Amino acid sequence: MIETADGILSVRPGTAAPVALRPSGIVTAFNPASQPADEDANHRGDAELRDRIAALDVPILRVLARAPGDDRAWDEPGWCTITADRDALVGLGARFGQNAIVWIGDAGEVDIVCTRDGFCGARVGEVLGLEVPQDG
């Protein structure tokens, strides 16, 4: 869920993203390497990530990243940056210990992109072939 001036937008692999988000990327600093972190550490990381994105001088939107299904334990605040610089966002994901980022391409394709060698058998920058339930 991405907060915009026109309301909430959603993106998910397998469906085309809204035109307003093309191209862009979504990254979070919460729970690095999918390991639960305490609330203070997560919020410090989030603030630092926001500052680093602000330094890129690109539009930024607040995001609530949700895992597929009904389990809300892994909901994580993050940031959507409206930019064509996928490599910069992959680098930010890696810098903040994330396994992957969400990338929205020019044509609206939504991909999960690896930011840590070996995650799901991929290398940094590779698109992950994750199956995402459509009801989640």
N, C-alpha and C positions, 0 to 999 in steps of 0.2 A: 504494500500500500504506500503510495507516494502522494504527499500533500502538495497540491498546486493551488494557484490562485483560483483556478476553475473547479476545484474539488479534488476528490481522491481518485487517483489512477492506480490500476493494478497491472502487473506484468507477471508472466510465467512462461517458462520454456514450453514450446509447442504452440504458442499463440502469438499473433503479431502484437507488438507494443504500440501504444498510441503515437501518432505522428509527433506530438509535442516532445516526446522523449527520445527522438532519433537524431543522432546517436548519443548514447549516454552510458554510464556505468553505475552500479550500486556496490558500495563497500561498507563494511561495518568494522568496528574495533572490538566489539563484544566477544567474550569467550574465545580467545585465540586458540587455534588448532582444535576447535570443538571441545575444549576443556573448560568446565564452568569456572568462572572467575568471580571474585566477590564484587558486590555492587559498586564500591568505591573505585576499584581498579577498572571496571568496565566504563564508568563515567569519566574517569581521567583519560582513558584511551580514546573515548568518543570525542572529548574536547580537543585532544591533541590532533586527532584525525580531522576534525572540523577546521582547525587552524591550518593544517597542511593543505587541505583542499582549497581553503580560502586563498592561500598563496598562489594557487594555479590561476586565479582570477577568471573563474568560470561560474556560470549559474549553478546553484546548489539547492537541492530540495530535501526535506526530511523524509525518511523512509522508515517503515516498520517491516522488516524482513520476517517472513513467516515460513516455517517448514511446512511441507505438505501434510495433510491430514488434520486431525483435531488436537494434537499435542501442542499446547501453547507454551510449554516450558522453554522452547528454543526461539521464541519470538525475540528479535533483536533490533533495536533502533540502529539506523545507519544513515547513509547519505547517498543521494543520487546526484551525480555531476553531469551536466549537459556539456559533453565534450567529445571530440573525435579521437582523443589520445588514449586509446586502450592500454598502451604500454605503461603510461603513467599510473593508471588505476590498478593494473596488475602489480606494479611496484608498490603502491600504497597498501594493497591487500597483503603482500608479502611482508612489508615493513611492520604491519600490525598483527602479524602471525596468523592471518586467515588462510584457510585452505583454498578458497576460491572467491571470485567476485561474480556478479551478474553483469553481462555485457549486452547492450541493446544496439544492434547495428543499424546502418543507414536504411535498410529495407524493413526494419522492425523485428528482425529475428532476435530472440532472447536466448542467450547462451550462458552456461556456467563455465567460467574460465579458470583453470588451475593457477594458483599462486604459490604452490609449494610442491617441488619435485617429489614424485612418489604418491601424491594424493590420488586415490582411485586409479593408480597405475599410470598417471599422466606426468608430463613435464610442464614446467612453468610456461604459461601462455597457450597451452592446448585447451581446446574445447572439450569438456567432459560429456560423455554420452550417458547422462543420468536419465533414468525413467522417472517421470514426475506424474503421480496420479492426477487426473483431471478433476476429481471431486474434492481435493484438499485445499 
